[in-house]
Amino acid sequence: MSNRLTELHALALETDRSEDWARFYQTFAGTSLIVPLSASEGDTATPALTEQDGVTCVLAYPDIESYASLIGAPGEYAAVSGVDLAEMLAPQTTALSLQSEPGIVLLPKQLSWIAETFGAEVTRATGSGVTIETPEAPELALMEQLGAAVAAMGADCPEAWLVAMREDEGSAELVLVLGLSDSARRIEGELAETVTRAVQTVTDLPFAVTCPDRGAPLMAAARKNGIGVGG
């Protein structure tokens, strides 16, 4: 994920297009970051700080490998998703210094945007005891946002299908079925949450995400009845 973050950030800097920044922010929001702690006691932890260009920043690393390789003697740390970190830092007007190669600094206004955009409550579907149907003409804005969200995951998500999931006689709910790669399984929660939050910015329809095994019956039903997203 580290390389993808820096690649998306470099592209956003180069083009300065809103869609490229949104793709970087979404990927950042769904990344599990390593935050070194300067102190911790019980449920209270204080992140390590650094000064960069006269701005006070919280330190973070894109993965445990980069943290271990760049720090001579790793100490206490917390694993925090990008969106959760943005929600914590936004009220404090504190910037974030991501220790990647090259480094990335996110200013308070950027962290506030991430927190506001991706900080909604999310729903995960289970796919148990339901009927999988083809959705009825999803709105264009929804499909465009879904396409961008899936594209932002790159190789982490080789396939994605939008289905209508119905329990018994209840109303159908839109569900995005993500077929994640094996390497992305460890962060499927973060990926599912950021996709859901991104979609919630363009629709008020009931919406959820599920990440079944790619050989599961639910995935087979999604391939048969769903609308392909991305790819």
ChimeraX commands (.cxc) that place a marker at each C-alpha (Angstrom):
marker #1 position 0.00,0.00,0.00 radius 0.5
marker #1 position 2.96,2.32,0.64 radius 0.5
marker #1 position 3.93,2.55,-3.03 radius 0.5
marker #1 position 0.33,3.10,-4.08 radius 0.5
marker #1 position -0.11,5.96,-1.65 radius 0.5
marker #1 position 2.99,7.76,-2.92 radius 0.5
marker #1 position 2.05,7.11,-6.56 radius 0.5
marker #1 position -1.46,8.51,-6.08 radius 0.5
marker #1 position -0.09,11.50,-4.16 radius 0.5
marker #1 position 2.46,12.24,-6.89 radius 0.5
marker #1 position -0.27,12.06,-9.54 radius 0.5
marker #1 position -2.52,14.41,-7.56 radius 0.5
marker #1 position 0.31,16.91,-7.16 radius 0.5
marker #1 position 1.09,16.72,-10.88 radius 0.5
marker #1 position -2.45,17.12,-12.20 radius 0.5
marker #1 position -4.10,18.94,-9.27 radius 0.5
marker #1 position -7.38,17.45,-10.45 radius 0.5
marker #1 position -10.08,17.00,-7.82 radius 0.5
marker #1 position -10.70,13.39,-8.85 radius 0.5
marker #1 position -7.02,12.50,-8.41 radius 0.5
marker #1 position -6.91,14.11,-4.98 radius 0.5
marker #1 position -10.12,12.30,-4.03 radius 0.5
marker #1 position -8.60,8.98,-5.09 radius 0.5
marker #1 position -5.50,9.62,-2.99 radius 0.5
marker #1 position -7.58,10.71,0.02 radius 0.5
marker #1 position -9.78,7.63,-0.24 radius 0.5
marker #1 position -6.76,5.33,-0.37 radius 0.5
marker #1 position -5.18,7.14,2.55 radius 0.5
marker #1 position -8.43,6.88,4.54 radius 0.5
marker #1 position -8.48,3.11,4.08 radius 0.5
marker #1 position -4.81,2.51,4.89 radius 0.5
marker #1 position -3.85,1.15,8.30 radius 0.5
marker #1 position -1.07,3.50,9.45 radius 0.5
marker #1 position 1.58,3.00,12.10 radius 0.5
marker #1 position 1.68,5.89,14.58 radius 0.5
marker #1 position 4.67,5.96,17.00 radius 0.5
marker #1 position 3.74,6.91,20.56 radius 0.5
marker #1 position 5.75,9.18,22.81 radius 0.5
marker #1 position 3.76,8.05,25.83 radius 0.5
marker #1 position 0.88,5.75,26.69 radius 0.5
marker #1 position -1.00,4.97,29.88 radius 0.5
marker #1 position -4.14,2.87,30.02 radius 0.5
marker #1 position -6.48,4.00,27.26 radius 0.5
marker #1 position -4.60,7.27,26.76 radius 0.5
marker #1 position -1.80,7.54,24.19 radius 0.5
marker #1 position 0.22,10.51,22.97 radius 0.5
marker #1 position 1.51,10.34,19.39 radius 0.5
marker #1 position 5.07,11.33,18.58 radius 0.5
marker #1 position 5.43,14.79,17.04 radius 0.5
marker #1 position 7.88,16.36,14.61 radius 0.5
marker #1 position 8.44,19.81,13.12 radius 0.5
marker #1 position 8.35,20.10,9.33 radius 0.5
marker #1 position 8.70,23.45,7.57 radius 0.5
marker #1 position 7.64,25.18,10.77 radius 0.5
marker #1 position 4.50,23.05,11.11 radius 0.5
marker #1 position 3.89,20.66,14.02 radius 0.5
marker #1 position 3.03,17.23,12.67 radius 0.5
marker #1 position 2.09,13.85,14.05 radius 0.5
marker #1 position 4.39,11.14,12.72 radius 0.5
marker #1 position 2.95,8.15,10.86 radius 0.5
marker #1 position 4.28,5.34,8.72 radius 0.5
marker #1 position 2.37,3.65,5.88 radius 0.5
marker #1 position 3.14,0.12,7.13 radius 0.5
marker #1 position 5.00,-1.76,9.85 radius 0.5
marker #1 position 7.86,-2.61,7.47 radius 0.5
marker #1 position 8.71,1.02,6.77 radius 0.5
marker #1 position 8.40,1.85,10.48 radius 0.5
marker #1 position 10.80,-0.92,11.44 radius 0.5
marker #1 position 13.31,-0.07,8.71 radius 0.5
marker #1 position 13.41,3.68,9.31 radius 0.5
marker #1 position 13.55,3.62,13.10 radius 0.5
marker #1 position 16.72,2.34,14.79 radius 0.5
marker #1 position 14.90,1.11,17.88 radius 0.5
marker #1 position 11.13,0.87,17.35 radius 0.5
marker #1 position 9.11,1.62,20.47 radius 0.5
marker #1 position 5.41,1.68,21.26 radius 0.5
marker #1 position 3.04,2.39,18.39 radius 0.5
marker #1 position -0.62,2.23,17.43 radius 0.5
marker #1 position -2.14,0.93,14.20 radius 0.5
marker #1 position -4.78,3.46,13.14 radius 0.5
marker #1 position -6.73,3.78,9.90 radius 0.5
marker #1 position -6.16,6.98,7.96 radius 0.5
marker #1 position -9.75,8.14,8.43 radius 0.5
marker #1 position -9.65,7.53,12.19 radius 0.5
marker #1 position -6.38,9.43,12.43 radius 0.5
marker #1 position -7.85,12.30,10.40 radius 0.5
marker #1 position -10.87,12.42,12.72 radius 0.5
marker #1 position -8.58,12.59,15.76 radius 0.5
marker #1 position -6.28,15.28,14.36 radius 0.5
marker #1 position -8.78,17.53,12.56 radius 0.5
marker #1 position -10.14,19.21,15.74 radius 0.5
marker #1 position -6.58,19.82,16.97 radius 0.5
marker #1 position -5.50,21.58,13.75 radius 0.5
marker #1 position -2.43,19.34,13.73 radius 0.5
marker #1 position -0.81,18.25,10.48 radius 0.5
marker #1 position 0.33,14.73,9.63 radius 0.5
marker #1 position 3.77,13.77,8.34 radius 0.5
marker #1 position 3.66,10.43,6.56 radius 0.5
marker #1 position 7.14,8.93,6.56 radius 0.5
marker #1 position 7.03,7.42,3.09 radius 0.5
marker #1 position 9.50,7.81,0.24 radius 0.5
marker #1 position 9.02,10.59,-0.75 radius 0.5
marker #1 position 7.41,11.99,2.37 radius 0.5
marker #1 position 3.84,13.30,2.42 radius 0.5
marker #1 position 2.48,16.08,4.63 radius 0.5
marker #1 position -1.28,16.44,5.07 radius 0.5
marker #1 position -2.38,19.81,6.43 radius 0.5
marker #1 position -5.26,20.28,8.89 radius 0.5
marker #1 position -7.69,21.39,6.16 radius 0.5
marker #1 position -6.94,18.21,4.19 radius 0.5
marker #1 position -7.40,16.03,7.26 radius 0.5
marker #1 position -10.69,17.80,8.00 radius 0.5
marker #1 position -11.92,17.04,4.46 radius 0.5
marker #1 position -10.97,13.38,4.83 radius 0.5
marker #1 position -12.69,13.16,8.22 radius 0.5
marker #1 position -15.87,14.83,6.96 radius 0.5
marker #1 position -16.01,12.82,3.73 radius 0.5
marker #1 position -15.09,9.36,4.95 radius 0.5
marker #1 position -16.07,9.59,8.61 radius 0.5
marker #1 position -19.68,8.43,8.33 radius 0.5
marker #1 position -21.09,5.31,9.93 radius 0.5
marker #1 position -20.80,2.30,7.65 radius 0.5
marker #1 position -22.68,-0.93,7.11 radius 0.5
marker #1 position -21.22,-4.34,6.31 radius 0.5
marker #1 position -23.48,-6.91,4.66 radius 0.5
marker #1 position -23.18,-10.61,5.55 radius 0.5
marker #1 position -24.85,-12.21,2.54 radius 0.5
marker #1 position -26.50,-14.91,4.69 radius 0.5
marker #1 position -30.05,-16.07,3.91 radius 0.5
marker #1 position -30.65,-13.50,1.18 radius 0.5
marker #1 position -31.69,-13.28,-2.45 radius 0.5
marker #1 position -29.20,-11.73,-4.89 radius 0.5
marker #1 position -30.80,-9.73,-7.71 radius 0.5
marker #1 position -29.75,-7.38,-10.49 radius 0.5
marker #1 position -30.09,-3.73,-9.36 radius 0.5
marker #1 position -32.62,-1.56,-11.12 radius 0.5
marker #1 position -30.91,1.22,-13.13 radius 0.5
marker #1 position -28.49,2.65,-10.54 radius 0.5
marker #1 position -28.06,6.42,-10.77 radius 0.5
marker #1 position -25.10,7.62,-12.85 radius 0.5
marker #1 position -23.43,9.52,-9.99 radius 0.5
marker #1 position -23.48,6.36,-7.88 radius 0.5
marker #1 position -21.89,4.23,-10.61 radius 0.5
marker #1 position -19.22,6.87,-11.27 radius 0.5
marker #1 position -18.34,7.04,-7.56 radius 0.5
marker #1 position -18.28,3.25,-7.32 radius 0.5
marker #1 position -15.98,3.06,-10.34 radius 0.5
marker #1 position -13.59,5.60,-8.81 radius 0.5
marker #1 position -13.67,3.85,-5.43 radius 0.5
marker #1 position -12.88,0.45,-6.91 radius 0.5
marker #1 position -10.21,1.89,-9.20 radius 0.5
marker #1 position -8.53,3.46,-6.15 radius 0.5
marker #1 position -7.97,-0.03,-4.73 radius 0.5
marker #1 position -6.05,-1.13,-7.83 radius 0.5
marker #1 position -4.73,-4.69,-7.67 radius 0.5
marker #1 position -6.14,-5.08,-4.14 radius 0.5
marker #1 position -9.57,-5.56,-5.72 radius 0.5
marker #1 position -9.49,-7.60,-8.97 radius 0.5
marker #1 position -13.30,-7.66,-9.24 radius 0.5
marker #1 position -16.34,-5.87,-7.84 radius 0.5
marker #1 position -20.06,-6.33,-8.47 radius 0.5
marker #1 position -23.05,-4.19,-7.54 radius 0.5
marker #1 position -26.07,-6.30,-6.57 radius 0.5
marker #1 position -29.47,-5.85,-4.98 radius 0.5
marker #1 position -29.66,-7.95,-1.81 radius 0.5
marker #1 position -33.08,-8.83,-0.40 radius 0.5
marker #1 position -33.99,-10.58,2.85 radius 0.5
marker #1 position -37.27,-12.55,2.66 radius 0.5
marker #1 position -39.99,-10.10,1.61 radius 0.5
marker #1 position -38.09,-6.98,2.61 radius 0.5
marker #1 position -36.96,-4.21,0.29 radius 0.5
marker #1 position -33.78,-4.65,-1.72 radius 0.5
marker #1 position -30.57,-3.00,-0.58 radius 0.5
marker #1 position -27.68,-2.07,-2.84 radius 0.5
marker #1 position -24.57,-4.04,-1.91 radius 0.5
marker #1 position -21.13,-3.83,-3.46 radius 0.5
marker #1 position -19.50,-7.27,-3.48 radius 0.5
marker #1 position -15.72,-6.88,-3.41 radius 0.5
marker #1 position -13.49,-9.70,-4.63 radius 0.5
marker #1 position -10.29,-8.81,-2.80 radius 0.5
marker #1 position -6.83,-10.20,-3.45 radius 0.5
marker #1 position -5.28,-12.45,-0.81 radius 0.5
marker #1 position -2.84,-9.71,0.20 radius 0.5
marker #1 position -5.70,-7.25,0.81 radius 0.5
marker #1 position -7.60,-9.56,3.14 radius 0.5
marker #1 position -5.84,-8.19,6.22 radius 0.5
marker #1 position -7.22,-4.70,5.53 radius 0.5
marker #1 position -10.63,-5.65,4.15 radius 0.5
marker #1 position -12.40,-3.80,6.96 radius 0.5
marker #1 position -10.67,-0.53,6.14 radius 0.5
marker #1 position -11.25,-0.97,2.40 radius 0.5
marker #1 position -14.94,-1.77,2.85 radius 0.5
marker #1 position -15.43,1.21,5.14 radius 0.5
marker #1 position -13.77,3.75,2.87 radius 0.5
marker #1 position -15.73,2.56,-0.16 radius 0.5
marker #1 position -18.98,2.82,1.78 radius 0.5
marker #1 position -18.13,6.28,3.03 radius 0.5
marker #1 position -17.21,7.44,-0.47 radius 0.5
marker #1 position -20.54,6.21,-1.85 radius 0.5
marker #1 position -22.47,7.89,0.95 radius 0.5
marker #1 position -21.31,11.24,-0.43 radius 0.5
marker #1 position -23.39,10.79,-3.59 radius 0.5
marker #1 position -26.49,8.82,-2.58 radius 0.5
marker #1 position -29.00,8.49,0.26 radius 0.5
marker #1 position -29.98,4.97,-0.83 radius 0.5
marker #1 position -29.39,2.11,1.63 radius 0.5
marker #1 position -25.95,0.78,0.76 radius 0.5
marker #1 position -23.51,-1.76,2.17 radius 0.5
marker #1 position -20.31,-3.61,1.27 radius 0.5
marker #1 position -19.40,-7.26,1.63 radius 0.5
marker #1 position -16.08,-9.03,1.03 radius 0.5
marker #1 position -16.73,-12.76,0.55 radius 0.5
marker #1 position -14.10,-15.29,-0.41 radius 0.5
marker #1 position -13.75,-15.22,-4.19 radius 0.5
marker #1 position -14.85,-18.87,-4.34 radius 0.5
marker #1 position -17.91,-18.35,-2.13 radius 0.5
marker #1 position -21.49,-18.86,-3.40 radius 0.5
marker #1 position -22.22,-15.18,-2.78 radius 0.5
marker #1 position -19.44,-14.18,-5.17 radius 0.5
marker #1 position -20.74,-16.62,-7.79 radius 0.5
marker #1 position -24.25,-15.13,-7.45 radius 0.5
marker #1 position -22.81,-11.61,-7.74 radius 0.5
marker #1 position -20.97,-12.53,-10.94 radius 0.5
marker #1 position -24.18,-13.94,-12.38 radius 0.5
marker #1 position -26.61,-11.19,-11.35 radius 0.5
marker #1 position -24.53,-8.14,-10.53 radius 0.5
marker #1 position -23.33,-5.13,-12.49 radius 0.5
marker #1 position -19.56,-5.15,-12.92 radius 0.5
marker #1 position -17.78,-2.17,-11.38 radius 0.5
marker #1 position -14.34,-1.03,-12.50 radius 0.5
marker #1 position -11.89,-3.19,-14.40 radius 0.5
marker link #1:1,2 radius 0.2
marker link #1:2,3 radius 0.2
marker link #1:3,4 radius 0.2
marker link #1:4,5 radius 0.2
marker link #1:5,6 radius 0.2
marker link #1:6,7 radius 0.2
marker link #1:7,8 radius 0.2
marker link #1:8,9 radius 0.2
marker link #1:9,10 radius 0.2
marker link #1:10,11 radius 0.2
marker link #1:11,12 radius 0.2
marker link #1:12,13 radius 0.2
marker link #1:13,14 radius 0.2
marker link #1:14,15 radius 0.2
marker link #1:15,16 radius 0.2
marker link #1:16,17 radius 0.2
marker link #1:17,18 radius 0.2
marker link #1:18,19 radius 0.2
marker link #1:19,20 radius 0.2
marker link #1:20,21 radius 0.2
marker link #1:21,22 radius 0.2
marker link #1:22,23 radius 0.2
marker link #1:23,24 radius 0.2
marker link #1:24,25 radius 0.2
marker link #1:25,26 radius 0.2
marker link #1:26,27 radius 0.2
marker link #1:27,28 radius 0.2
marker link #1:28,29 radius 0.2
marker link #1:29,30 radius 0.2
marker link #1:30,31 radius 0.2
marker link #1:31,32 radius 0.2
marker link #1:32,33 radius 0.2
marker link #1:33,34 radius 0.2
marker link #1:34,35 radius 0.2
marker link #1:35,36 radius 0.2
marker link #1:36,37 radius 0.2
marker link #1:37,38 radius 0.2
marker link #1:38,39 radius 0.2
marker link #1:39,40 radius 0.2
marker link #1:40,41 radius 0.2
marker link #1:41,42 radius 0.2
marker link #1:42,43 radius 0.2
marker link #1:43,44 radius 0.2
marker link #1:44,45 radius 0.2
marker link #1:45,46 radius 0.2
marker link #1:46,47 radius 0.2
marker link #1:47,48 radius 0.2
marker link #1:48,49 radius 0.2
marker link #1:49,50 radius 0.2
marker link #1:50,51 radius 0.2
marker link #1:51,52 radius 0.2
marker link #1:52,53 radius 0.2
marker link #1:53,54 radius 0.2
marker link #1:54,55 radius 0.2
marker link #1:55,56 radius 0.2
marker link #1:56,57 radius 0.2
marker link #1:57,58 radius 0.2
marker link #1:58,59 radius 0.2
marker link #1:59,60 radius 0.2
marker link #1:60,61 radius 0.2
marker link #1:61,62 radius 0.2
marker link #1:62,63 radius 0.2
marker link #1:63,64 radius 0.2
marker link #1:64,65 radius 0.2
marker link #1:65,66 radius 0.2
marker link #1:66,67 radius 0.2
marker link #1:67,68 radius 0.2
marker link #1:68,69 radius 0.2
marker link #1:69,70 radius 0.2
marker link #1:70,71 radius 0.2
marker link #1:71,72 radius 0.2
marker link #1:72,73 radius 0.2
marker link #1:73,74 radius 0.2
marker link #1:74,75 radius 0.2
marker link #1:75,76 radius 0.2
marker link #1:76,77 radius 0.2
marker link #1:77,78 radius 0.2
marker link #1:78,79 radius 0.2
marker link #1:79,80 radius 0.2
marker link #1:80,81 radius 0.2
marker link #1:81,82 radius 0.2
marker link #1:82,83 radius 0.2
marker link #1:83,84 radius 0.2
marker link #1:84,85 radius 0.2
marker link #1:85,86 radius 0.2
marker link #1:86,87 radius 0.2
marker link #1:87,88 radius 0.2
marker link #1:88,89 radius 0.2
marker link #1:89,90 radius 0.2
marker link #1:90,91 radius 0.2
marker link #1:91,92 radius 0.2
marker link #1:92,93 radius 0.2
marker link #1:93,94 radius 0.2
marker link #1:94,95 radius 0.2
marker link #1:95,96 radius 0.2
marker link #1:96,97 radius 0.2
marker link #1:97,98 radius 0.2
marker link #1:98,99 radius 0.2
marker link #1:99,100 radius 0.2
marker link #1:100,101 radius 0.2
marker link #1:101,102 radius 0.2
marker link #1:102,103 radius 0.2
marker link #1:103,104 radius 0.2
marker link #1:104,105 radius 0.2
marker link #1:105,106 radius 0.2
marker link #1:106,107 radius 0.2
marker link #1:107,108 radius 0.2
marker link #1:108,109 radius 0.2
marker link #1:109,110 radius 0.2
marker link #1:110,111 radius 0.2
marker link #1:111,112 radius 0.2
marker link #1:112,113 radius 0.2
marker link #1:113,114 radius 0.2
marker link #1:114,115 radius 0.2
marker link #1:115,116 radius 0.2
marker link #1:116,117 radius 0.2
marker link #1:117,118 radius 0.2
marker link #1:118,119 radius 0.2
marker link #1:119,120 radius 0.2
marker link #1:120,121 radius 0.2
marker link #1:121,122 radius 0.2
marker link #1:122,123 radius 0.2
marker link #1:123,124 radius 0.2
marker link #1:124,125 radius 0.2
marker link #1:125,126 radius 0.2
marker link #1:126,127 radius 0.2
marker link #1:127,128 radius 0.2
marker link #1:128,129 radius 0.2
marker link #1:129,130 radius 0.2
marker link #1:130,131 radius 0.2
marker link #1:131,132 radius 0.2
marker link #1:132,133 radius 0.2
marker link #1:133,134 radius 0.2
marker link #1:134,135 radius 0.2
marker link #1:135,136 radius 0.2
marker link #1:136,137 radius 0.2
marker link #1:137,138 radius 0.2
marker link #1:138,139 radius 0.2
marker link #1:139,140 radius 0.2
marker link #1:140,141 radius 0.2
marker link #1:141,142 radius 0.2
marker link #1:142,143 radius 0.2
marker link #1:143,144 radius 0.2
marker link #1:144,145 radius 0.2
marker link #1:145,146 radius 0.2
marker link #1:146,147 radius 0.2
marker link #1:147,148 radius 0.2
marker link #1:148,149 radius 0.2
marker link #1:149,150 radius 0.2
marker link #1:150,151 radius 0.2
marker link #1:151,152 radius 0.2
marker link #1:152,153 radius 0.2
marker link #1:153,154 radius 0.2
marker link #1:154,155 radius 0.2
marker link #1:155,156 radius 0.2
marker link #1:156,157 radius 0.2
marker link #1:157,158 radius 0.2
marker link #1:158,159 radius 0.2
marker link #1:159,160 radius 0.2
marker link #1:160,161 radius 0.2
marker link #1:161,162 radius 0.2
marker link #1:162,163 radius 0.2
marker link #1:163,164 radius 0.2
marker link #1:164,165 radius 0.2
marker link #1:165,166 radius 0.2
marker link #1:166,167 radius 0.2
marker link #1:167,168 radius 0.2
marker link #1:168,169 radius 0.2
marker link #1:169,170 radius 0.2
marker link #1:170,171 radius 0.2
marker link #1:171,172 radius 0.2
marker link #1:172,173 radius 0.2
marker link #1:173,174 radius 0.2
marker link #1:174,175 radius 0.2
marker link #1:175,176 radius 0.2
marker link #1:176,177 radius 0.2
marker link #1:177,178 radius 0.2
marker link #1:178,179 radius 0.2
marker link #1:179,180 radius 0.2
marker link #1:180,181 radius 0.2
marker link #1:181,182 radius 0.2
marker link #1:182,183 radius 0.2
marker link #1:183,184 radius 0.2
marker link #1:184,185 radius 0.2
marker link #1:185,186 radius 0.2
marker link #1:186,187 radius 0.2
marker link #1:187,188 radius 0.2
marker link #1:188,189 radius 0.2
marker link #1:189,190 radius 0.2
marker link #1:190,191 radius 0.2
marker link #1:191,192 radius 0.2
marker link #1:192,193 radius 0.2
marker link #1:193,194 radius 0.2
marker link #1:194,195 radius 0.2
marker link #1:195,196 radius 0.2
marker link #1:196,197 radius 0.2
marker link #1:197,198 radius 0.2
marker link #1:198,199 radius 0.2
marker link #1:199,200 radius 0.2
marker link #1:200,201 radius 0.2
marker link #1:201,202 radius 0.2
marker link #1:202,203 radius 0.2
marker link #1:203,204 radius 0.2
marker link #1:204,205 radius 0.2
marker link #1:205,206 radius 0.2
marker link #1:206,207 radius 0.2
marker link #1:207,208 radius 0.2
marker link #1:208,209 radius 0.2
marker link #1:209,210 radius 0.2
marker link #1:210,211 radius 0.2
marker link #1:211,212 radius 0.2
marker link #1:212,213 radius 0.2
marker link #1:213,214 radius 0.2
marker link #1:214,215 radius 0.2
marker link #1:215,216 radius 0.2
marker link #1:216,217 radius 0.2
marker link #1:217,218 radius 0.2
marker link #1:218,219 radius 0.2
marker link #1:219,220 radius 0.2
marker link #1:220,221 radius 0.2
marker link #1:221,222 radius 0.2
marker link #1:222,223 radius 0.2
marker link #1:223,224 radius 0.2
marker link #1:224,225 radius 0.2
marker link #1:225,226 radius 0.2
marker link #1:226,227 radius 0.2
marker link #1:227,228 radius 0.2
marker link #1:228,229 radius 0.2
marker link #1:229,230 radius 0.2
marker link #1:230,231 radius 0.2
view
